[in-house]
Each structure stands twice: as structure tokens, then as C-alpha cells.
Amino acid sequence: QSGTMSKLSKFEIELPAAPKSSKLSLSERDIAMATIYGQLYVLYLRHHSRTSNSTGAEVVLYHLPREGSCKKTRILKLNRTGKFALNVVDNLVVVHHQDTETSVIFDIKLKGEFDGSATIHQFVLPPRSIEPYQIPVAGPASVTSQSPVPCKLYSSSWIVFQPDIIISASEGYLWSLQVKLEPVVNLLLDKGKLMDFLLQRKECKMVILSVCSQMLREPGRGSLSVIATVFDKLNHEYKKYLEAEQSYTMVVEAGLSRSNPLLKRPVRTQAVIDQSDMYTHVLSVFTEKKEAPHKFTIAVLMEYIRSLNQFQIAVQHYLYELVIKTLVQHNLFYMLHQFLQYHVLSDSKPLACLLLSLESIYPPAHQLSLDMLKRLSTANDEIVEVLLSKHQVLAALRFIRGIGGHDSISARKFLDAAKQADDDMLFYTIFRFFEQRNQRLRGNPSFTPGEHCEEHVTFFKQVFGEQALMKPTTF
């Protein structure tokens, strides 16, 4: 690493039992070294002798830690015999079998069985062949019109190099092996196991989102328990990234990053499926199509919100808005009222504004919106604006007095609202309140030019007479 060699300590490999007539031997081609999930392993392809009771060959993984002795940690069961070759692609161990011309994939991150000394893994997917490749015919233009020649797969002339190189010596080609994730979706039916597999892959985001969309649609719609499992697995990865990001931010803000030049911002991998991804690619599309029963639709939305809350991830307001819009579309106002009453939907200013817009079709939404704004305690200006827009000027004034902000409010805003209400006595009451405030604050009931209330003073004189104006108190 970085141009330096590290000498590892010696270790012994357990060889299979051999007949008495033959000597124990270890072939170089049965050994490979690879880095899997950031850890260094020696992979030993162990061919069991015919006299043993084993069902086939296996790949034994010896873990080489930076410090400490090497240990046999994992066994990959091949359940077949013959000629094999090994590659490691995207942290997956791929074992090629020449006799059947198929390959099997192992993922050591997935759960296996512990036999007391090592974890035993079975292959993740059914055996599959490498995708056929057509070799173009080389030569003069008159000859190259011939159709391409299919490449001979799993040829005896193949040479395999780690981690993902296959060379065909006879045909003069070198390939880089890759794993296609899309077909895996239909090969691995257990959605929980499928998510565990996909979340460890490099280019997994769009495949995961397509799986989420697929399990919400007919045919093959998943049960709520399966959907909940998938959401929890996604949000577990999401939470890990958010915690790493938060820790990094705290270190930077504390000024400790300068003393630690190795500190790096956490990398946002493809496995991080955030709320915006789910909303854009899955949930909003799901609700728009309206294929599923509305109870199922709402249950799915609430299940995702439940999962976010379980991992203590702040729910973005647009998810709550999606829930509310879905409830309104199906006239489920009683359920909306309950969700708000029992705080299933968290308070926010955008949510309160959305509720306010529903007043025409659901009148109680107005009061629900005001209650939410009051609970927020940071939305006092919004509450005043809402009340004034409804010409509830006295209610707005009582509210602002209740929180002690009446000395700094704009007199013109309240006088405008009172005038628009077309109620002379209301206008008189509001005008008198601000005259008294001016008297108390400045010793003079008159409005200053900066308050821009000249037109309201003129209107007051026209309706109630100039003598109705307060006179300055003299001492």
C-alpha cells in the first residue's frame, strides 16, 4: 500500500484428507488473495478427495488482520466438484465452474451458519452463466461482413487474475467481470435478503428504488410487514450516514479538523436512500396512480414515517403533505383530524399553511392550523397574518397582547385590516388602542410620519369627527 510492502506472518492451511498413497499438496492455482469489504483474505479452493464424505468442493477464507494471527473465518459451500476459478467483484466472491459452464455468487455480509470455528455460506443466487459475448471477425472490409463469432465461455484456456480479470489466451481477449443487479431482483424473492444484498453493492440506488416501487404494485404486491422490513433496512443505512455527517460537522465546528488532516467528510454511497429519493421515485408516484386501495396507500405512507421516527430521523414536511393530500382525495377528514389531534403528523409551518388552504372543503382545518401554529411558538407572525386575513382583527390583537408583542406591532397593518372589515366600531376600537399605545410610549397619541397612518387618521376624522381624536395629556 502506498508503495510500501507489508510482510504478513506465516499461517497454516488445513488441507483435506488424502489417500495414503498420495502426498499432501497445495496448488498455486487454488490460492487467491483479495480485499473483501475492506478486509484482506486468502481464498483457498479446497477440492475434497473422492474418498471423503463431503458433497463437493468449498472455498475457505482466511482473514489476515493488520495485527494478530490469521484465522479461518468463512467457508463457501460449492456443492459440486470439478474445475473452478475465482474472482472478486463488488465485494462478492464469484466462483466459476467449468463443467457446468456456470458461476455462483457468495456474499459474506449475508447471514450464514456458524459451525463452531467458521461461518458457512451458501451461494446467494442460483448458478448462472456469464452473459455471452460476440467476437467481431477481423480482416479486410470484404471479409468483415461475416457475422460475429460467439466467444467460448468457461474455456480451458481461460486465465483468471484478481480481482475481476478474465483472459482468454486462445482468443486474445481480456475482460473485466461485472455483476448486473437488475436480474437479481427476480432471482432473490426474499425482499429482506434482497435488500441486504443490494445495499452492499456500488451502483444500487435505482435498482433499490425500482424494487420499492415494484413491491407496492400489483401483481406481487408485498405485505405491510415485508414493506416495513424493507423501509427499516433502508433507513438503517440512511441513519448511519446522517450520524457520520453530524459527527463530522461537530468536529469541523469545534475546529479540530485542522489538527487531524486525515479527517474526511463521510462519503454518501449509493446505498443511502433518503426521504427525497423515496418521495420522488416511489411514494409520490405510488399515490398518483391510485391503483391500490386507499387504506393500503395511507398505511404504506404511515409505515415509512413510522420507520423514520424509529430511527430518530426528522421527517420532512413534504411527506406529511403527501399524507394529508391523500386523505383529502379520499375525503377521510375524520382520519386527518385524528392524525393531527394525536400528533401523528408533526407540527410545522408548511403543514399549517396547507391546512389553512383546506378550510373551504373542511372548515375545522382553520382552527387546526391555528392550534398548530400556536404549538410551534415560533410562528406568532404567521398566526397574526392568518387572523387578519380572516378579518379577525380583535382576535389578532388579543393574541399579540397575550404574548407581549403589542408595543412593536405595525399600527397600519391592523388599521388596514379593520378598515377592510367594513365595520366602523371595529375601526374605532383599533384606532383608539393605537392612540393609547402612542400616548403610553411617547406621551402623545398622534401617529408619527414613519407609521404611514395618515389616510386612517383622515378616515377617522371623516367618520367620527376631529374632536374624537385623543389630545395629548398635559402635566
VEXVEX-213017 format. One record per residue (C-alpha): residue in one letter; x, y, z. Coordinates in steps of 0.05 Angstrom, whole numbers, plus 32768, in hexadecimal, padded with zeros to 4 digits. Example, Ala and Ser with C-alpha at 12.3 -4.5 7.8 and 13.67 -1.06 7.14 Angstrom:
# VEXVEX-213017
{rec a,{80F6,7FA6,809C}}
{rec s,{8111,7FEB,808F}}
END
This chain:
# VEXVEX-213017
{rec q,{8000,8000,8000}}
{rec s,{8019,8046,7FED}}
{rec g,{8058,8027,7FCF}}
{rec t,{806A,8000,800E}}
{rec m,{806C,7FB5,8019}}
{rec s,{804F,7F94,8057}}
{rec k,{8068,7F50,806B}}
{rec l,{8032,7F25,808A}}
{rec s,{803E,7EEF,80BD}}
{rec k,{803D,7EA6,80A6}}
{rec f,{8000,7E7B,80B0}}
{rec e,{7FEB,7E34,80A2}}
{rec i,{7FB3,7E1F,8073}}
{rec e,{7F89,7DE3,8085}}
{rec l,{7F90,7DB2,804B}}
{rec p,{7F5C,7D7D,803C}}
{rec a,{7F68,7D35,804F}}
{rec a,{7F8F,7D12,8018}}
{rec p,{7F97,7CC7,8008}}
{rec k,{7FD4,7CA6,8028}}
{rec s,{7FF5,7C9C,7FE4}}
{rec s,{7FF6,7CE7,7FD4}}
{rec k,{8019,7D22,7FF5}}
{rec l,{7FF7,7D60,8010}}
{rec s,{7FFE,7D98,7FDD}}
{rec l,{7FE7,7DDF,7FD3}}
{rec s,{7FE1,7DFA,7F8C}}
{rec e,{7FEF,7E44,7F7D}}
{rec r,{7FB1,7E48,7F51}}
{rec d,{7F85,7E36,7F8D}}
{rec i,{7F9C,7E73,7FB4}}
{rec a,{7F86,7EBB,7FA9}}
{rec m,{7F8E,7EFA,7FD2}}
{rec a,{7F57,7F2F,7FD2}}
{rec t,{7F3C,7F6A,7FFA}}
{rec i,{7EF3,7F60,800C}}
{rec y,{7ECD,7F96,8031}}
{rec g,{7F0F,7FB8,8042}}
{rec q,{7F2D,7F7A,8061}}
{rec l,{7F66,7F50,8044}}
{rec y,{7F58,7F06,8039}}
{rec v,{7F7C,7ECA,801D}}
{rec l,{7F4B,7E9F,7FF6}}
{rec y,{7F5A,7E55,7FF3}}
{rec l,{7F34,7E29,7FC1}}
{rec r,{7F32,7DE6,7FE5}}
{rec h,{7F23,7DAA,7FB9}}
{rec h,{7F0B,7D70,7FE4}}
{rec s,{7F24,7D2C,7FD1}}
{rec r,{7EF3,7CF8,7FB7}}
{rec t,{7EFD,7CCE,7FF6}}
{rec s,{7EE2,7D04,8024}}
{rec n,{7E99,7D0B,8037}}
{rec s,{7E95,7D53,801E}}
{rec t,{7E61,7D68,7FEB}}
{rec g,{7E92,7D91,7FC4}}
{rec a,{7EC9,7DC6,7FC3}}
{rec e,{7ECA,7E04,7FED}}
{rec v,{7EED,7E47,7FF1}}
{rec v,{7F0D,7E54,8035}}
{rec l,{7F1A,7E9D,8048}}
{rec y,{7F55,7EAD,8076}}
{rec h,{7F51,7EF3,8093}}
{rec l,{7F93,7F19,8097}}
{rec p,{7F8B,7F51,80CA}}
{rec r,{7FBD,7F8A,80CF}}
{rec e,{7FD0,7F71,8113}}
{rec g,{7FC9,7F2B,8130}}
{rec s,{7FC9,7EE6,8112}}
{rec c,{7FA5,7ECF,80D3}}
{rec k,{7F65,7EA8,80DF}}
{rec k,{7F36,7E7D,80B6}}
{rec t,{7EF6,7EA4,80BB}}
{rec r,{7EC8,7E90,8082}}
{rec i,{7EB8,7E54,8055}}
{rec l,{7E94,7E5B,8013}}
{rec k,{7E70,7E1B,8000}}
{rec l,{7E72,7E0B,7FB6}}
{rec n,{7E4C,7DC9,7FBA}}
{rec r,{7E6E,7DAF,7F7B}}
{rec t,{7EB1,7D94,7F62}}
{rec g,{7EDC,7DA3,7F26}}
{rec k,{7F06,7DDD,7F0D}}
{rec f,{7EFA,7E21,7F2B}}
{rec a,{7F14,7E69,7F26}}
{rec l,{7F0B,7EA4,7F55}}
{rec n,{7EFC,7EEE,7F4D}}
{rec v,{7EE8,7F24,7F7D}}
{rec v,{7EB8,7F59,7F61}}
{rec d,{7E98,7F90,7F8A}}
{rec n,{7EA9,7F6B,7FCB}}
{rec l,{7E89,7F2C,7FB0}}
{rec v,{7EAF,7EEA,7FA9}}
{rec v,{7E9E,7ECE,7F64}}
{rec v,{7EB0,7E85,7F59}}
{rec h,{7EB0,7E6B,7F10}}
{rec h,{7EA3,7E22,7F03}}
{rec q,{7EBF,7E08,7EC1}}
{rec d,{7E98,7DC7,7EBC}}
{rec t,{7E53,7DE7,7EC0}}
{rec e,{7E69,7E2A,7EA1}}
{rec t,{7E48,7E50,7EDA}}
{rec s,{7E5E,7E7F,7F11}}
{rec v,{7E45,7E87,7F59}}
{rec i,{7E47,7EC5,7F84}}
{rec f,{7E56,7ECA,7FCF}}
{rec d,{7E4C,7F06,7FFD}}
{rec i,{7E70,7EFE,803F}}
{rec k,{7E48,7F39,805C}}
{rec l,{7E08,7F0F,8059}}
{rec k,{7DF7,7EE3,8094}}
{rec g,{7E16,7E9D,8095}}
{rec e,{7E19,7E62,80C5}}
{rec f,{7E50,7E5F,80F9}}
{rec d,{7E6C,7E19,8103}}
{rec g,{7E96,7E2A,8140}}
{rec s,{7ED5,7E40,811A}}
{rec a,{7EBD,7E63,80DA}}
{rec t,{7E7E,7E7F,80BA}}
{rec i,{7E63,7E54,8081}}
{rec h,{7E44,7E78,8046}}
{rec q,{7E19,7E5D,800D}}
{rec f,{7E18,7E81,7FCA}}
{rec v,{7DE8,7EBB,7FC8}}
{rec l,{7DC9,7EAF,7F83}}
{rec p,{7DBD,7E71,7F58}}
{rec p,{7DF8,7E60,7F2A}}
{rec r,{7DF9,7E8D,7EED}}
{rec s,{7E25,7E91,7EAF}}
{rec i,{7E4E,7ECD,7E9C}}
{rec e,{7E2A,7EF6,7E67}}
{rec p,{7E3E,7EDE,7E21}}
{rec y,{7E6E,7F0B,7DFA}}
{rec q,{7E72,7F11,7DAE}}
{rec i,{7EB9,7F19,7D92}}
{rec p,{7EBB,7F43,7D53}}
{rec v,{7EE0,7F23,7D19}}
{rec a,{7F20,7F49,7D08}}
{rec g,{7F3C,7F51,7CC2}}
{rec p,{7F32,7F77,7C80}}
{rec a,{7EF1,7F9C,7C74}}
{rec s,{7ED9,7F67,7C43}}
{rec v,{7EE0,7F31,7C79}}
{rec t,{7EC6,7F57,7CB7}}
{rec s,{7E7F,7F53,7C9D}}
{rec q,{7E7C,7F0F,7CBE}}
{rec s,{7E53,7F0A,7CFD}}
{rec p,{7E78,7F0D,7D40}}
{rec v,{7E91,7ECC,7D5E}}
{rec p,{7E77,7EBA,7DA4}}
{rec c,{7EAD,7EB8,7DD9}}
{rec k,{7EBB,7E75,7DF9}}
{rec l,{7EA7,7E7E,7E42}}
{rec y,{7EC9,7E59,7E7B}}
{rec s,{7F00,7E43,7E4C}}
{rec s,{7F3B,7E19,7E64}}
{rec s,{7F68,7E50,7E48}}
{rec w,{7F4C,7E84,7E78}}
{rec i,{7F7C,7EA3,7EAA}}
{rec v,{7F5E,7EC7,7EE6}}
{rec f,{7F7F,7F01,7F0B}}
{rec q,{7F67,7F24,7F49}}
{rec p,{7F3B,7F47,7F56}}
{rec d,{7F0F,7F46,7F17}}
{rec i,{7F3A,7F36,7EDA}}
{rec i,{7F2E,7EFC,7EAA}}
{rec i,{7F5E,7EF1,7E70}}
{rec s,{7F4F,7EC3,7E35}}
{rec a,{7F94,7EAF,7E1E}}
{rec s,{7F7C,7E8A,7DDF}}
{rec e,{7F51,7EC4,7DC6}}
{rec g,{7F7D,7EFD,7DDE}}
{rec y,{7F48,7F21,7E08}}
{rec l,{7F49,7F3F,7E4E}}
{rec w,{7F09,7F4C,7E73}}
{rec s,{7EF5,7F70,7EB3}}
{rec l,{7EBD,7F49,7ED6}}
{rec q,{7E81,7F71,7EED}}
{rec v,{7E41,7F60,7F14}}
{rec k,{7DFE,7F75,7EF8}}
{rec l,{7DCE,7F86,7F31}}
{rec e,{7D8C,7F8B,7F0B}}
{rec p,{7D84,7F3F,7EFF}}
{rec v,{7D93,7F32,7F49}}
{rec v,{7D4F,7F51,7F5B}}
{rec n,{7D2A,7F16,7F3B}}
{rec l,{7D5C,7EE1,7F53}}
{rec l,{7D5A,7EF4,7F9D}}
{rec l,{7D11,7EF3,7FB2}}
{rec d,{7D1C,7F00,7FFD}}
{rec k,{7D17,7F4D,7FFD}}
{rec g,{7D3C,7F54,803F}}
{rec k,{7D76,7F2A,8027}}
{rec l,{7D73,7F4E,7FE4}}
{rec m,{7D7B,7F91,8007}}
{rec d,{7DB5,7F77,8031}}
{rec f,{7DD7,7F62,7FF0}}
{rec l,{7DC8,7FA1,7FC7}}
{rec l,{7DDB,7FD2,7FFF}}
{rec q,{7E23,7FB9,7FFC}}
{rec r,{7E2B,7FC4,7FB1}}
{rec k,{7E4B,8001,7F90}}
{rec e,{7E16,8014,7F5D}}
{rec c,{7DD8,8000,7F83}}
{rec k,{7DAD,803E,7F8D}}
{rec m,{7D80,803B,7F50}}
{rec v,{7D78,7FEF,7F56}}
{rec i,{7D63,7FF7,7F9F}}
{rec l,{7D31,802D,7F8E}}
{rec s,{7D14,8002,7F56}}
{rec v,{7D0C,7FC8,7F88}}
{rec c,{7CE7,7FF7,7FB7}}
{rec s,{7CB9,800D,7F7F}}
{rec q,{7CAE,7FC5,7F69}}
{rec m,{7C9A,7FAC,7FAE}}
{rec l,{7C64,7FE1,7FB2}}
{rec r,{7C44,7FCD,7F70}}
{rec e,{7C1A,7F94,7F58}}
{rec p,{7C29,7F5D,7F48}}
{rec g,{7C54,7F44,7F80}}
{rec r,{7C46,7F7C,7FB0}}
{rec g,{7C6B,7F72,7FF1}}
{rec s,{7C4A,7F6D,8035}}
{rec l,{7C50,7FA7,8066}}
{rec s,{7C81,7F7F,8091}}
{rec v,{7CAF,7F74,8055}}
{rec i,{7CAA,7FBD,8041}}
{rec a,{7CBA,7FD1,8089}}
{rec t,{7CF7,7FA4,8088}}
{rec v,{7D11,7FC4,8048}}
{rec f,{7D05,800B,8062}}
{rec d,{7D2A,7FFB,80A2}}
{rec k,{7D66,7FDF,807D}}
{rec l,{7D69,801E,8051}}
{rec n,{7D63,804D,808C}}
{rec h,{7D98,8027,80B3}}
{rec e,{7DCB,8039,807D}}
{rec y,{7DAE,8080,8078}}
{rec k,{7DB6,808A,80C3}}
{rec k,{7DFE,8072,80C3}}
{rec y,{7E0F,80A6,808E}}
{rec l,{7DEB,80DE,80B3}}
{rec e,{7E10,80CD,80F4}}
{rec a,{7E53,80CC,80CF}}
{rec e,{7E42,810F,80AF}}
{rec q,{7E2E,812D,80F2}}
{rec s,{7E6E,8114,8114}}
{rec y,{7E98,8132,80DC}}
{rec t,{7E73,8175,80E1}}
{rec m,{7E7D,8178,812D}}
{rec v,{7EC8,816B,8125}}
{rec v,{7ECE,81A1,80F0}}
{rec e,{7EA6,81D3,8119}}
{rec a,{7ED2,81C4,8156}}
{rec g,{7F0F,81D5,812C}}
{rec l,{7F2E,8190,8136}}
{rec s,{7F32,8180,80EC}}
{rec r,{7F72,81A9,80E4}}
{rec s,{7F97,817E,8117}}
{rec n,{7F7F,813F,80F3}}
{rec p,{7F90,8144,80A8}}
{rec l,{7F77,80FC,809D}}
{rec l,{7F30,810F,80B0}}
{rec k,{7F03,810A,8072}}
{rec r,{7EBB,811A,8066}}
{rec p,{7E91,80DA,8065}}
{rec v,{7E85,80C0,801E}}
{rec r,{7E3D,80BC,800A}}
{rec t,{7E38,8077,7FEB}}
{rec q,{7E03,805E,7FBC}}
{rec a,{7DE5,8037,7FF6}}
{rec v,{7DCE,8077,8017}}
{rec i,{7D85,807D,8002}}
{rec d,{7D6C,80BD,8022}}
{rec q,{7D25,80DA,8029}}
{rec s,{7D2B,8102,7FE9}}
{rec d,{7D3D,80C3,7FC1}}
{rec m,{7D02,809D,7FDE}}
{rec y,{7CD2,80D6,7FD4}}
{rec t,{7CE7,80E5,7F8C}}
{rec h,{7CF0,809F,7F70}}
{rec v,{7CC1,8074,7F9A}}
{rec l,{7C8C,8093,7FC8}}
{rec s,{7C73,80CE,7F9E}}
{rec v,{7C6E,80A1,7F60}}
{rec f,{7C4B,806C,7F89}}
{rec t,{7C16,809C,7FA3}}
{rec e,{7C0A,80BC,7F5F}}
{rec k,{7BFA,807B,7F3C}}
{rec k,{7BC2,806B,7F6E}}
{rec e,{7BC5,8021,7F5D}}
{rec a,{7BC6,8008,7FA5}}
{rec p,{7B8C,800E,7FD7}}
{rec h,{7B91,8050,7FFC}}
{rec k,{7B99,802D,8040}}
{rec f,{7BD6,8008,8025}}
{rec t,{7BF2,8048,8007}}
{rec i,{7BEC,806E,8049}}
{rec a,{7C08,8033,8070}}
{rec v,{7C46,8032,8043}}
{rec l,{7C52,807D,804D}}
{rec m,{7C49,8077,8098}}
{rec e,{7C77,803A,809A}}
{rec y,{7CAF,8061,8079}}
{rec i,{7CA5,809B,80AB}}
{rec r,{7CA3,8068,80E4}}
{rec s,{7CE6,804C,80CC}}
{rec l,{7D05,8092,80C9}}
{rec n,{7CED,80A0,8110}}
{rec q,{7D08,805E,8129}}
{rec f,{7D4E,8071,8111}}
{rec q,{7D44,80B8,812D}}
{rec i,{7D49,80D8,80E8}}
{rec a,{7D24,811A,80E2}}
{rec v,{7CEA,8111,80B2}}
{rec q,{7CE9,8144,8079}}
{rec h,{7CA8,816C,8073}}
{rec y,{7C9B,8156,802B}}
{rec l,{7C8E,810F,8044}}
{rec y,{7C59,8128,8074}}
{rec e,{7C3C,8152,803C}}
{rec l,{7C37,8113,8011}}
{rec v,{7C11,80F0,8049}}
{rec i,{7BE1,812B,8051}}
{rec k,{7BD5,8131,8006}}
{rec t,{7BC7,80E7,8001}}
{rec l,{7B95,80EB,803B}}
{rec v,{7B73,8127,801C}}
{rec q,{7B6E,8104,7FD7}}
{rec h,{7B47,80CC,7FF8}}
{rec n,{7B1E,80FA,8026}}
{rec l,{7B3C,80DA,8064}}
{rec f,{7B36,8119,808E}}
{rec y,{7B27,80F3,80CE}}
{rec m,{7B6A,80CF,80C7}}
{rec l,{7B8E,8111,80B7}}
{rec h,{7B6F,812F,80F6}}
{rec q,{7B87,80F4,8120}}
{rec f,{7BCD,80F6,8103}}
{rec l,{7BD3,813F,8115}}
{rec q,{7BB1,8139,8159}}
{rec y,{7BDF,8101,8170}}
{rec h,{7C1D,8121,8150}}
{rec v,{7C29,80E8,811F}}
{rec l,{7C3B,811F,80EE}}
{rec s,{7C70,814D,810D}}
{rec d,{7C63,8198,8110}}
{rec s,{7C84,81C5,80DC}}
{rec k,{7C75,8207,80BB}}
{rec p,{7C6E,81E9,8075}}
{rec l,{7C3C,81B7,8091}}
{rec a,{7C15,81ED,80B4}}
{rec c,{7C11,8214,8073}}
{rec l,{7BF9,81D7,804E}}
{rec l,{7BC2,81CC,8082}}
{rec l,{7BAE,8215,807A}}
{rec s,{7BA4,820A,802F}}
{rec l,{7B74,81D1,803E}}
{rec e,{7B43,81FC,8064}}
{rec s,{7B13,8203,8029}}
{rec i,{7B08,81B7,8026}}
{rec y,{7B13,81A8,8070}}
{rec p,{7B02,81E5,809D}}
{rec p,{7B22,81C8,80DD}}
{rec a,{7B65,81CA,80B9}}
{rec h,{7B69,8215,80C9}}
{rec q,{7B69,820A,8114}}
{rec l,{7B97,81CD,810D}}
{rec s,{7BC8,81FA,80E8}}
{rec l,{7BC6,8230,811D}}
{rec d,{7BD0,81FC,8155}}
{rec m,{7C0C,81E1,8131}}
{rec l,{7C2B,8225,8128}}
{rec k,{7C20,8235,8172}}
{rec r,{7C43,81F4,8186}}
{rec l,{7C7F,8206,815B}}
{rec s,{7C89,8246,8184}}
{rec t,{7CB6,8260,814C}}
{rec a,{7C7D,8270,811E}}
{rec n,{7C5E,82AC,8141}}
{rec d,{7C63,82D8,8103}}
{rec e,{7C40,82A3,80D9}}
{rec i,{7C07,829D,810C}}
{rec v,{7BFC,82E8,8109}}
{rec e,{7BFC,82E7,80BD}}
{rec v,{7BCA,82AE,80BC}}
{rec l,{7B9A,82D2,80EC}}
{rec l,{7B9F,8314,80C7}}
{rec s,{7B92,82F2,8084}}
{rec k,{7B51,82D8,80A3}}
{rec h,{7B40,831F,80BC}}
{rec q,{7B46,8305,8104}}
{rec v,{7B6B,8345,8117}}
{rec l,{7B58,8345,8161}}
{rec a,{7B6C,82FC,8168}}
{rec a,{7BAF,830C,8148}}
{rec l,{7BB8,8347,8177}}
{rec r,{7BA6,831D,81B4}}
{rec f,{7BD8,82E7,819E}}
{rec i,{7C11,8318,8194}}
{rec r,{7C02,8339,81D8}}
{rec g,{7C01,82F4,81F8}}
{rec i,{7C49,82E7,81E2}}
{rec g,{7C60,832E,81F4}}
{rec g,{7C6F,8346,81AE}}
{rec h,{7C3B,837D,81A7}}
{rec d,{7C6D,83B7,81B1}}
{rec s,{7C93,83A6,8171}}
{rec i,{7C5D,8392,8140}}
{rec s,{7C4C,83BB,8103}}
{rec a,{7C10,83E8,8110}}
{rec r,{7C04,83F0,80C5}}
{rec k,{7BFD,83A5,80BA}}
{rec f,{7BC6,83A0,80EE}}
{rec l,{7BA3,83E0,80D8}}
{rec d,{7BA4,83C6,808F}}
{rec a,{7B83,8386,80A5}}
{rec a,{7B4F,83AA,80D0}}
{rec k,{7B3D,83D8,8096}}
{rec q,{7B36,839E,8066}}
{rec a,{7B06,837C,8097}}
{rec d,{7AD5,83B5,8089}}
{rec d,{7AC2,83BC,80D2}}
{rec d,{7AC6,8403,80ED}}
{rec m,{7AC4,83EF,8136}}
{rec l,{7AFC,83BC,812B}}
{rec f,{7B26,83F2,8109}}
{rec y,{7B17,8423,8143}}
{rec t,{7B2E,83EF,8177}}
{rec i,{7B6F,83DE,8152}}
{rec f,{7B7E,8428,8145}}
{rec r,{7B73,8439,818E}}
{rec f,{7BA0,83FF,81A4}}
{rec f,{7BDB,841A,817C}}
{rec e,{7BCE,8462,8193}}
{rec q,{7BD3,844A,81DA}}
{rec r,{7C12,8423,81CA}}
{rec n,{7C31,8462,81AB}}
{rec q,{7C1E,8489,81E9}}
{rec r,{7C3D,8455,8217}}
{rec l,{7C7D,844D,81EF}}
{rec r,{7C8A,8495,81D9}}
{rec g,{7C5B,84C1,8202}}
{rec n,{7C36,84D4,81C3}}
{rec p,{7BFB,84AF,81A3}}
{rec s,{7C0C,84C6,815C}}
{rec f,{7C2B,8498,8129}}
{rec t,{7C71,84A7,8111}}
{rec p,{7C7E,84B1,80C5}}
{rec g,{7CA6,8470,80C5}}
{rec e,{7C67,8448,80D6}}
{rec h,{7C45,845E,8095}}
{rec c,{7C00,8462,80B5}}
{rec e,{7BEB,84A6,8097}}
{rec e,{7BB2,8489,806D}}
{rec h,{7B96,8465,80AA}}
{rec v,{7B98,84A5,80D4}}
{rec t,{7B73,84C9,809C}}
{rec f,{7B3F,8490,8099}}
{rec f,{7B36,8493,80E5}}
{rec k,{7B29,84DF,80E1}}
{rec q,{7AF6,84D5,80A9}}
{rec v,{7ACE,84A0,80CF}}
{rec f,{7AD4,84B6,8118}}
{rec g,{7AE9,84FF,8113}}
{rec e,{7B2A,8521,8125}}
{rec q,{7B14,852B,816D}}
{rec a,{7B14,84E0,8176}}
{rec l,{7B60,84DF,816F}}
{rec m,{7B86,84D7,81B1}}
{rec k,{7BAA,8515,81CA}}
{rec p,{7BF0,8511,81E8}}
{rec t,{7BEF,850A,8234}}
{rec t,{7C0C,8548,8256}}
{rec f,{7C2C,8546,829B}}
END
